[in-house]
């Protein structure tokens, strides 16, 4: 969906370590980082990724969006994510909204 909307997507795959996310943000310098969880057992890692980005001084450089079947807006707020999307189409809309809010061009 994001590629169809004109975004460049770098897919790190599944079961990705916190360190690999941090390294990818350092290397690619994305505007957005999308995290998806399919099981509640993987949700805590989303918060760990955000904390690791903060510790590495990268948090202000990238907007973090979260989603996936068990994820909610409340959870996104609790871990400090910049956005939540319940599905891929909503993720595209949320990214467009964040770009407008930060005066970026989509």
C-alpha positions as CSV (number, residue, x, y, z in Angstrom):
1,X,0.0,0.0,0.0
2,X,2.8,2.4,0.9
3,X,4.7,1.7,-2.3
4,X,1.5,2.2,-4.3
5,X,1.1,5.6,-2.7
6,X,4.6,6.6,-3.8
7,X,6.6,5.8,-0.7
8,X,10.0,4.0,-0.8
9,X,9.7,1.0,1.5
10,X,12.6,-0.9,3.0
11,X,11.2,-4.2,4.4
12,X,13.5,-5.6,7.2
13,X,11.4,-8.7,7.3
14,X,10.0,-10.6,10.3
15,X,11.5,-11.2,13.8
16,X,13.9,-8.3,13.5
17,X,16.1,-7.4,16.5
18,X,16.0,-4.0,18.1
19,X,19.6,-3.4,17.0
20,X,18.8,-4.1,13.4
21,X,16.0,-1.5,13.5
22,X,18.4,1.1,15.0
23,X,21.1,0.3,12.4
24,X,18.5,0.6,9.5
25,X,17.4,4.0,10.8
26,X,21.0,5.1,11.0
27,X,21.8,3.8,7.5
28,X,18.7,4.8,5.6
29,X,17.5,7.9,7.5
30,X,13.8,7.3,6.9
31,X,11.1,9.8,7.7
32,X,8.9,7.0,9.0
33,X,9.4,3.7,10.7
34,X,6.5,1.3,10.6
35,X,6.2,-1.5,13.1
36,X,3.6,-4.3,13.0
37,X,2.8,-7.0,15.5
38,X,0.7,-10.0,14.8
39,X,0.9,-11.4,18.4
40,X,0.7,-9.7,21.7
41,X,4.0,-11.4,22.7
42,X,5.8,-9.2,20.1
43,X,4.2,-5.9,21.1
44,X,6.7,-5.1,23.9
45,X,9.5,-5.0,21.3
46,X,7.9,-2.0,19.7
47,X,8.4,0.0,22.9
48,X,12.0,-1.3,23.1
49,X,12.7,-0.1,19.6
50,X,11.4,3.4,20.5
51,X,13.5,3.5,23.6
52,X,16.6,2.3,21.7
53,X,16.0,5.1,19.1
54,X,15.9,7.6,22.0
55,X,19.1,6.3,23.5
56,X,20.9,6.5,20.1
57,X,19.7,10.1,19.6
58,X,17.6,9.1,16.6
59,X,14.0,9.5,17.9
60,X,13.5,13.0,16.7
61,X,14.6,12.1,13.2
62,X,12.0,9.5,12.5
63,X,8.2,9.2,13.1
64,X,7.2,5.8,14.4
65,X,3.9,4.3,13.4
66,X,2.6,1.0,14.9
67,X,-0.1,-1.4,13.9
68,X,-1.1,-5.0,13.7
69,X,-4.0,-7.1,14.9
70,X,-3.4,-6.8,18.7
71,X,-2.2,-3.2,18.6
72,X,-4.5,-0.3,19.7
73,X,-4.2,3.5,19.8
74,X,-4.0,3.2,23.6
75,X,-0.9,1.0,23.3
76,X,0.6,3.3,20.7
77,X,0.2,6.2,23.1
78,X,1.7,4.2,26.0
79,X,4.9,3.4,24.1
80,X,5.3,6.9,22.6
81,X,4.6,6.1,19.0
82,X,3.8,9.0,16.7
83,X,0.9,7.2,15.1
84,X,-1.3,4.1,15.0
85,X,-3.0,2.5,12.0
86,X,-5.4,-0.4,12.2
87,X,-4.6,-1.5,8.6
88,X,-2.3,-0.7,5.7
89,X,-4.7,1.8,4.0
90,X,-5.1,3.7,7.2
91,X,-1.3,3.7,7.6
92,X,-1.0,5.5,4.2
93,X,-3.6,8.1,5.4
94,X,-1.8,8.6,8.7
95,X,1.6,9.1,7.0
96,X,0.0,11.7,4.7
97,X,-1.5,13.4,7.8
98,X,1.9,13.5,9.6
99,X,3.5,14.9,6.5
100,X,1.0,17.7,6.4
101,X,1.5,18.4,10.1
102,X,5.2,18.6,9.6
103,X,4.9,20.7,6.4
104,X,6.5,18.0,4.2
105,X,5.4,17.2,0.7
106,X,4.0,13.7,-0.1
